[in-house]
Amino acid sequence: MSAIAIRAGDIEAKALRLQRATDVIFELLGALDHEAGGEVSHRLAALYTYMITRLGEASRTLDVAIL
């Protein structure tokens, strides 16, 4: 949906959708239990951090290929 908003030039919708996606990923990141999850939780944390970074890049550059 963010890509559609970017292509349509709807910056407000783009911002709302990317923020919603980022919020969801932050919730997932915060729910990780590194003690119980061990290496899997650490790998998921790295993945979630990467995804948040890429969403930020997509927001700044309006590059739909990132999405």
C-alpha positions as CSV (number, residue, x, y, z in Angstrom):
1,M,0.0,0.0,0.0
2,S,2.9,2.4,0.7
3,A,4.2,1.9,-2.8
4,I,0.8,2.8,-4.3
5,A,0.7,5.9,-2.2
6,I,4.3,6.9,-3.3
7,R,3.4,6.3,-7.0
8,A,0.2,8.4,-6.6
9,G,2.2,11.2,-4.9
10,D,0.2,10.9,-1.8
11,I,2.9,11.7,0.7
12,E,0.5,11.7,3.7
13,A,-0.8,8.2,3.0
14,K,2.8,7.0,2.4
15,A,3.8,8.4,5.8
16,L,0.9,6.8,7.6
17,R,1.3,3.4,6.0
18,L,5.1,3.3,6.5
19,Q,4.6,4.4,10.1
20,R,2.1,1.7,10.7
21,A,4.5,-0.9,9.3
22,T,7.3,0.4,11.4
23,D,5.1,0.4,14.6
24,V,4.3,-3.3,14.0
25,I,7.9,-4.2,13.6
26,F,8.9,-2.3,16.7
27,E,6.2,-4.3,18.6
28,L,7.7,-7.5,17.3
29,L,11.1,-6.3,18.3
30,G,10.0,-5.4,21.7
31,A,8.2,-8.8,22.2
32,L,11.4,-10.8,21.7
33,D,12.7,-12.7,24.7
34,H,16.4,-13.0,24.2
35,E,16.9,-15.3,27.2
36,A,14.3,-17.8,26.1
37,G,14.8,-17.3,22.4
38,G,18.5,-17.6,22.3
39,E,20.1,-17.2,18.9
40,V,16.8,-17.2,17.0
41,S,15.6,-14.1,18.9
42,H,18.9,-12.3,18.2
43,R,18.6,-13.1,14.5
44,L,15.0,-11.9,14.5
45,A,16.1,-8.7,16.2
46,A,18.7,-8.1,13.5
47,L,16.1,-8.8,10.8
48,Y,13.6,-6.4,12.4
49,T,16.2,-3.7,12.8
50,Y,17.1,-4.1,9.1
51,M,13.5,-3.9,8.1
52,I,13.0,-0.7,10.1
53,T,16.1,0.8,8.5
54,R,14.9,0.0,5.0
55,L,11.4,1.4,5.7
56,G,13.0,4.6,6.8
57,E,15.1,4.7,3.6
58,A,12.0,4.1,1.5
59,S,10.3,6.9,3.3
60,R,13.1,9.4,2.8
61,T,14.0,8.4,-0.8
62,L,10.5,7.4,-2.1
63,D,12.1,4.4,-3.7
64,V,9.3,1.8,-4.1
65,A,11.9,-0.9,-5.0
66,I,12.9,-1.0,-1.4
67,L,9.4,-2.0,-0.4
